[in-house]
Amino acid sequence: MKKTLLVTALFVFAVSQVFAADFAPTPMAISAPAAVYYGFDGSELGIDMGVSGTPANAQLLVYTKDMSASIAGVTNGYLGYHYVNKIDTCVYAGEAANYDMGNHTITWDGKDNDGNAVESGDYTYYIWGFDNVNFKIQLTRSLHPRPWGRITIVTKDNDGSTLSAPVAYQGSGARAGSGTDLISEVNVKWIVGSDPLDDSLAETSECFGYGDAGKIGFDPTNRHKYFKAGLNNNGSYVTKAWVWVPNGESEINADWGDEGEASFGVLHSPGWEFGPGILSNGGDYLISANGDLGGTSTEAELIFYDVNDGSEVQRLDVAAWYVSIDDGENGGQSSSGPATLASWGNTMLTGAHSTCMNLLFDTLYDDEDEAVLWSNDNGDYTGDHNFEEDSERPWMCNDYNVGPYKYSLSLDDMGFSVFTSFDMGAVSFGQYAPDGTGLGYKALSGETAGQKFDTEFLSSGTAYDGMMVSNQSGEDATGYWWVGQDCFQGVITSGVGVDEDASAFSVGQNAPNPFNPTTTISFETTEAGNVTIDVFNVAGQKVGTIANEFMNAGSHSSTWNATGFSAGVYFYTVKSGDFSKTMKMTLLK
């Protein structure tokens, strides 16, 4: 009997160890040459590409390079759907294809999307990929995808350094109905990498209001200071400043605004008290929006606050993008937002679930007429409304009676953006390229036509890089899930003014990758000389040197033994003379 009890106890302990585990995914890594040399002679260019960690559904895109100053206010495409201003633009977007883990060649024929030969010169190229083979992995059960309780991902510490693990925050998304009674709004904090099944690891902080919606903003120099946009008891939109109290009741930050509050708009359509929330631009500004999803207003504004004192700095009028009286008079809505926000660096993306319109703007603009960097309207089928041949309201943009319903937006560190896509069949998200070029719809493994509320990038160079998504593909739809995703950026050049020997310098993806605890880095040098191989963590700090020695020209390899290092993403830089290349690797434990 004692033996049976002992075996049972050991079994329970073993099971608990299996299920009580930190979240440790295997990130996707796409590698390719930093510079590819091409003669622009009509031949096919092959770009060596490595895929590790997970398989990739990958796509090659070619962009102008350093031409943004000459691209001013250009409108093109079917129905004039695409506007670009002071931003490099897409020359070629290839078809996405599936690639197993290993080495591959991705090709370009030197032509643009219209089949015309591209002029000789320098171009930026991207390879963007995601895992559409492996099923999603549970990231947390403590945050809950829903249309108005959106996620804010924080990747920087108070001193501006990159956090070793992103932190996800979610507001309650509570709606008060009448808007006359204070209700509890419980905000949740989750450190990515924590045990997905242990709800006790979630931290909360409660505040009170008349209904909130959208993302939570933070003071970039003090993440305990947070901001929420929602309703006041008189039907106005307000932003409130709070101090986060872990697992307690937040304190109002009375030093900000008018006793901790700033009013910025009127609720135009009762029952549509949805908003994008408020976000930091990573600097001096907090930004929210005054829009109207109900469709009766002619106002659409982005409001800038001073993050330090709550004073209103400026308003950016975006009515030209989000208001259409004609749509309102012909069965749609006059106004459509904006009601969603996403940011990366100094840029911010806006949109709404009820409109075809998305636009990216520069939060540090000097001239209001130059603020918008790109817009994507009806015309390319990505995010479009009423594009079907039998539509009752052909190509009407402001129409919440039809999909896709875009409840969330997210930007990655390369400028690619995605939006959740519901009512478009068994697809997961729609995608825009860095200049707003529509890249169509993508589907994760096992996707269904179920409702999708959120897709967020984790792209700050940590062991958790990928995508944080809702799950409607199986029996368990609880919480947020993870899938692999990565993007590589390089240069295609004709070689004008470039040392031809640079083409002989190359660095391969470490193998194996991911690894534990050793991995080998192979490289080729152009001439004899000193070679260094340094290792850096995600914060950019050098944590080791693999090699620092004289080497002859030719092929070489060096091995890194990472015993004693913690699991996570690292970067290695191989330098020989004037040439160097940095690549990403992942250590598992």
NORBEL-V88436 format. One record per residue. N is the residue number from 1. SS is DSSP state (2 for helix, 1 for strand, 0 for the rest). Layout:
N,SS  N,SS
This chain:
1,0  2,2  3,2  4,2  5,2  6,2  7,2  8,2  9,2  10,2  11,2  12,2  13,2  14,2  15,2  16,2  17,2  18,2  19,2  20,0  21,0  22,0  23,0  24,0  25,0  26,0  27,0  28,0  29,1  30,1  31,1  32,1  33,0  34,0  35,1  36,1  37,1  38,0  39,0  40,0  41,0  42,0  43,0  44,0  45,1  46,1  47,1  48,1  49,1  50,1  51,1  52,1  53,0  54,0  55,0  56,1  57,1  58,1  59,1  60,1  61,1  62,1  63,1  64,1  65,0  66,0  67,0  68,2  69,2  70,2  71,0  72,0  73,0  74,1  75,1  76,1  77,0  78,2  79,2  80,2  81,0  82,1  83,1  84,1  85,0  86,0  87,0  88,0  89,0  90,1  91,1  92,1  93,1  94,0  95,0  96,0  97,1  98,1  99,1  100,0  101,0  102,1  103,1  104,1  105,1  106,1  107,1  108,1  109,0  110,0  111,1  112,0  113,0  114,0  115,0  116,0  117,1  118,0  119,0  120,0  121,0  122,1  123,1  124,1  125,1  126,1  127,1  128,1  129,1  130,1  131,0  132,0  133,0  134,0  135,0  136,0  137,1  138,1  139,1  140,1  141,0  142,0  143,0  144,0  145,0  146,0  147,0  148,0  149,0  150,0  151,1  152,1  153,1  154,1  155,1  156,1  157,0  158,0  159,0  160,0  161,0  162,1  163,1  164,1  165,1  166,1  167,1  168,1  169,1  170,1  171,0  172,0  173,0  174,0  175,1  176,0  177,0  178,0  179,0  180,0  181,0  182,0  183,1  184,1  185,1  186,1  187,1  188,1  189,1  190,1  191,1  192,0  193,0  194,0  195,0  196,0  197,0  198,0  199,2  200,2  201,2  202,0  203,1  204,1  205,1  206,1  207,1  208,1  209,1  210,0  211,1  212,1  213,0  214,0  215,1  216,0  217,1  218,1  219,1  220,0  221,0  222,1  223,1  224,1  225,1  226,1  227,1  228,1  229,1  230,1  231,1  232,0  233,0  234,0  235,0  236,1  237,1  238,1  239,1  240,1  241,1  242,1  243,1  244,0  245,0  246,0  247,0  248,1  249,1  250,0  251,1  252,1  253,0  254,0  255,0  256,0  257,0  258,0  259,0  260,0  261,1  262,1  263,1  264,1  265,1  266,1  267,0  268,0  269,0  270,0  271,0  272,0  273,0  274,0  275,0  276,0  277,1  278,0  279,1  280,1  281,0  282,0  283,0  284,0  285,1  286,1  287,1  288,1  289,1  290,1  291,0  292,0  293,0  294,0  295,0  296,0  297,0  298,0  299,0  300,0  301,1  302,1  303,1  304,1  305,1  306,1  307,0  308,0  309,0  310,0  311,0  312,1  313,1  314,1  315,1  316,1  317,1  318,0  319,2  320,2  321,2  322,2  323,1  324,0  325,2  326,2  327,2  328,2  329,2  330,0  331,0  332,0  333,0  334,0  335,1  336,0  337,0  338,0  339,0  340,1  341,1  342,1  343,1  344,1  345,0  346,0  347,1  348,1  349,1  350,1  351,1  352,0  353,0  354,0  355,0  356,0  357,0  358,1  359,1  360,1  361,1  362,1  363,0  364,0  365,0  366,0  367,0  368,2  369,2  370,2  371,0  372,1  373,1  374,1  375,1  376,1  377,0  378,0  379,0  380,0  381,0  382,0  383,0  384,0  385,0  386,0  387,0  388,0  389,0  390,0  391,0  392,0  393,0  394,0  395,0  396,0  397,0  398,0  399,0  400,0  401,0  402,0  403,0  404,0  405,1  406,0  407,0  408,0  409,1  410,1  411,1  412,0  413,0  414,0  415,0  416,0  417,1  418,1  419,1  420,1  421,0  422,1  423,0  424,0  425,0  426,0  427,0  428,0  429,1  430,1  431,1  432,1  433,0  434,0  435,0  436,0  437,0  438,1  439,1  440,1  441,1  442,1  443,0  444,0  445,0  446,0  447,0  448,0  449,0  450,0  451,0  452,0  453,0  454,0  455,1  456,1  457,1  458,1  459,0  460,0  461,0  462,0  463,0  464,0  465,0  466,1  467,1  468,1  469,1  470,0  471,0  472,0  473,0  474,0  475,0  476,0  477,0  478,0  479,0  480,1  481,1  482,1  483,1  484,0  485,1  486,1  487,1  488,1  489,1  490,1  491,1  492,1  493,1  494,0  495,0  496,0  497,0  498,0  499,0  500,2  501,2  502,2  503,2  504,2  505,0  506,1  507,1  508,0  509,0  510,0  511,1  512,0  513,0  514,0  515,1  516,0  517,0  518,1  519,1  520,1  521,1  522,1  523,1  524,1  525,1  526,0  527,0  528,0  529,1  530,1  531,1  532,1  533,1  534,1  535,1  536,1  537,0  538,0  539,0  540,0  541,0  542,1  543,1  544,1  545,1  546,1  547,1  548,1  549,1  550,1  551,1  552,0  553,0  554,1  555,1  556,1  557,1  558,1  559,1  560,1  561,1  562,0  563,0  564,0  565,0  566,0  567,0  568,1  569,1  570,1  571,1  572,1  573,1  574,1  575,1  576,1  577,0  578,0  579,1  580,1  581,1  582,1  583,1  584,1  585,1  586,1  587,1  588,0  589,0
